[in-house]
Amino acid sequence: MNYRDVRNEKGLGGYNQPLNNTTTLVYDLPYGKGQRFGTSANRLAQYVAGGWRATLINTMTSGQPVNLNYGPASQFSVSGVTTYRPNLAGDPMASESERNIDNYFSKANVIVPTNPLVPFGNAGRNIVKGYPFYQADVGLHKDFPLWAESKKLEFRSEFFNLLNRTNFGAPNSTRSSSAFGTIRSTYPARVVQFALKFVF
């Protein structure tokens, strides 16, 4: 941030994600006592086939804004709390055909200022975005009725990131770093968990 040119600090918020969709589906298998099917089935059939529930939470979001910056030499430094942004000579993003986790930004178009009298570059705030995020979480639950209506066992199996999609973290946005434009973090891979709960 250039304290002497606050007007040009206007930009996207760090939480700006135009697409942020979470869709939730819950399906109870209509079989067993009081359901559409299997009401008159024998107890064993109702015990095995009844009480099933499937859930889906599907999350899709735009990539998070990324703020390009650089670490100035000591003679450039105005304050330790300012954010120094570089100069742009063109599109800061690498071309679609060349963009990957080792080359997310165009290094040739993102330039560190060299004039100590003008340490603040022309790059705007949060002008680039990381990769979008997609994840499907699925659950499969089963209720086992016990000797009284108020008591049951509930089995839960949950699959987070069921499709095991690789969702990348934010790219390194510090131009003065040798790791600039690389991505070295991801969100968790598929996680499977099981639980058994006694309800009384």
C-alpha positions as CSV (number, residue, x, y, z in Angstrom):
1,M,0.0,0.0,0.0
2,N,1.2,3.4,-1.0
3,Y,0.1,5.8,1.8
4,R,0.6,8.8,-0.5
5,D,-1.7,7.3,-3.2
6,V,-4.6,5.6,-1.4
7,R,-7.0,6.2,-4.3
8,N,-5.1,3.6,-6.3
9,E,-5.3,1.0,-3.6
10,K,-8.9,0.3,-4.5
11,G,-9.3,-3.3,-5.6
12,L,-11.0,-6.6,-4.9
13,G,-11.4,-7.9,-1.4
14,G,-9.3,-10.9,-0.4
15,Y,-12.6,-12.9,-0.1
16,N,-14.0,-12.0,-3.5
17,Q,-15.2,-15.2,-5.1
18,P,-18.0,-14.5,-7.6
19,L,-19.0,-18.1,-7.8
20,N,-19.5,-19.7,-4.5
21,N,-22.1,-22.6,-4.7
22,T,-22.8,-25.3,-2.2
23,T,-25.5,-27.8,-3.1
24,T,-26.8,-30.2,-0.5
25,L,-28.9,-33.3,-1.2
26,V,-30.4,-35.7,1.3
27,Y,-32.2,-38.9,0.2
28,D,-33.9,-41.3,2.6
29,L,-34.6,-44.7,1.1
30,P,-38.4,-45.0,1.4
31,Y,-38.4,-48.6,2.7
32,G,-39.6,-50.0,6.0
33,K,-42.1,-49.2,8.6
34,G,-44.1,-46.1,7.8
35,Q,-42.4,-45.7,4.4
36,R,-43.8,-45.9,0.9
37,F,-42.3,-49.4,0.3
38,G,-41.8,-52.4,2.5
39,T,-44.3,-51.5,5.2
40,S,-45.6,-55.0,5.4
41,A,-42.2,-56.7,4.8
42,N,-40.9,-59.1,7.5
43,R,-38.8,-57.6,10.3
44,L,-35.5,-59.0,9.0
45,A,-36.1,-57.4,5.5
46,Q,-37.0,-54.0,7.2
47,Y,-34.0,-54.3,9.4
48,V,-31.6,-54.9,6.5
49,A,-33.1,-52.6,3.8
50,G,-34.7,-49.9,5.9
51,G,-33.2,-46.9,7.6
52,W,-30.7,-45.9,4.8
53,R,-29.9,-42.3,4.0
54,A,-27.5,-40.9,1.4
55,T,-26.2,-37.3,1.5
56,L,-24.2,-35.2,-0.9
57,I,-22.5,-31.8,-0.3
58,N,-21.1,-30.4,-3.6
59,T,-18.9,-27.3,-3.3
60,M,-17.7,-25.1,-6.2
61,T,-16.0,-21.8,-5.8
62,S,-14.0,-19.4,-7.9
63,G,-10.3,-19.1,-7.2
64,Q,-9.3,-16.8,-4.4
65,P,-7.8,-13.4,-5.2
66,V,-4.0,-13.2,-5.1
67,N,-2.1,-10.0,-4.3
68,L,1.2,-9.7,-6.3
69,N,4.0,-8.3,-4.1
70,Y,7.8,-8.1,-3.7
71,G,10.3,-7.7,-0.9
72,P,12.2,-4.5,-1.5
73,A,15.9,-4.0,-0.7
74,S,16.6,-2.2,2.5
75,Q,17.1,1.2,0.8
76,F,13.6,0.8,-0.8
77,S,11.8,0.2,2.4
78,V,9.4,2.9,3.6
79,S,7.7,0.9,6.3
80,G,7.6,-2.7,7.5
81,V,3.8,-2.9,7.2
82,T,3.4,-1.7,3.6
83,T,2.8,-4.1,0.7
84,Y,5.1,-3.4,-2.2
85,R,3.5,-4.4,-5.5
86,P,5.6,-4.9,-8.7
87,N,5.3,-3.3,-12.1
88,L,3.3,-5.0,-14.9
89,A,4.5,-5.1,-18.5
90,G,1.6,-7.2,-19.7
91,D,-0.7,-10.0,-18.6
92,P,0.6,-11.3,-15.2
93,M,-0.8,-14.8,-15.8
94,A,1.1,-17.4,-17.8
95,S,-0.7,-18.4,-21.0
96,E,-3.2,-21.2,-20.7
97,S,-1.0,-23.6,-22.5
98,E,2.0,-22.9,-20.2
99,R,0.2,-22.5,-16.9
100,N,0.9,-25.1,-14.3
101,I,2.0,-25.5,-10.7
102,D,5.5,-24.6,-11.6
103,N,4.7,-21.7,-13.8
104,Y,1.4,-20.0,-12.8
105,F,2.5,-16.4,-13.5
106,S,4.3,-14.8,-16.4
107,K,7.7,-13.9,-14.9
108,A,8.6,-11.7,-17.9
109,N,5.5,-9.5,-17.3
110,V,5.9,-9.0,-13.5
111,I,8.9,-6.8,-12.8
112,V,10.4,-5.6,-9.5
113,P,11.0,-1.8,-9.5
114,T,14.6,-0.8,-9.5
115,N,14.3,2.9,-8.8
116,P,14.5,3.5,-5.0
117,L,12.6,6.8,-5.5
118,V,9.6,4.9,-7.0
119,P,9.3,1.7,-5.0
120,F,5.6,1.2,-5.6
121,G,4.8,-0.6,-8.9
122,N,1.7,-0.2,-11.1
123,A,0.2,-3.6,-10.3
124,G,-3.3,-3.3,-8.7
125,R,-4.5,-5.0,-5.6
126,N,-5.7,-8.6,-5.9
127,I,-5.6,-8.6,-9.7
128,V,-5.1,-12.3,-10.2
129,K,-6.8,-15.4,-8.9
130,G,-5.8,-18.9,-7.9
131,Y,-7.3,-22.1,-9.2
132,P,-11.0,-22.8,-8.6
133,F,-12.1,-25.3,-6.0
134,Y,-14.4,-28.3,-6.6
135,Q,-15.3,-30.9,-4.0
136,A,-18.0,-33.6,-3.5
137,D,-18.6,-35.0,0.0
138,V,-20.8,-38.0,0.3
139,G,-22.3,-39.7,3.3
140,L,-24.0,-43.1,3.7
141,H,-25.9,-43.6,6.9
142,K,-28.0,-46.5,8.4
143,D,-30.2,-46.6,11.4
144,F,-30.6,-49.8,13.3
145,P,-33.7,-49.8,15.5
146,L,-33.2,-51.5,18.9
147,W,-35.6,-52.9,21.6
148,A,-37.4,-49.5,22.1
149,E,-38.5,-46.8,19.7
150,S,-36.4,-44.2,21.5
151,K,-33.2,-46.2,21.1
152,K,-31.2,-47.0,17.9
153,L,-27.7,-47.4,16.6
154,E,-26.7,-45.1,13.8
155,F,-23.9,-46.1,11.5
156,R,-22.3,-43.3,9.4
157,S,-19.7,-43.6,6.6
158,E,-18.5,-40.3,5.2
159,F,-16.3,-39.7,2.1
160,F,-14.8,-36.2,1.9
161,N,-13.5,-35.3,-1.5
162,L,-15.0,-38.5,-2.8
163,L,-13.6,-38.0,-6.4
164,N,-10.1,-37.4,-4.9
165,R,-9.8,-34.2,-6.9
166,T,-6.6,-32.2,-6.5
167,N,-7.5,-28.7,-5.4
168,F,-4.5,-26.5,-5.4
169,G,-3.6,-23.8,-2.9
170,A,-2.6,-20.2,-3.7
171,P,0.4,-19.6,-5.9
172,N,3.5,-17.9,-4.5
173,S,2.9,-14.2,-5.3
174,T,6.2,-12.7,-4.1
175,R,8.1,-11.6,-7.3
176,S,11.4,-11.3,-5.4
177,S,11.2,-15.0,-4.3
178,S,12.8,-17.8,-6.3
179,A,9.5,-19.7,-5.9
180,F,7.4,-17.0,-7.5
181,G,4.6,-18.4,-9.6
182,T,4.8,-21.9,-8.0
183,I,2.1,-23.8,-6.1
184,R,3.3,-26.1,-3.4
185,S,0.1,-26.7,-1.4
186,T,-3.1,-28.5,-1.9
187,Y,-6.4,-29.0,0.0
188,P,-6.8,-32.5,1.6
189,A,-7.1,-35.5,-0.6
190,R,-9.9,-38.1,-0.1
191,V,-10.7,-38.7,3.5
192,V,-12.9,-41.6,4.6
193,Q,-14.3,-42.0,8.1
194,F,-16.7,-44.3,9.9
195,A,-18.7,-43.7,13.1
196,L,-21.2,-45.7,15.2
197,K,-23.5,-43.8,17.5
198,F,-25.9,-45.0,20.2
199,V,-29.0,-42.8,20.4
200,F,-31.2,-43.1,23.5
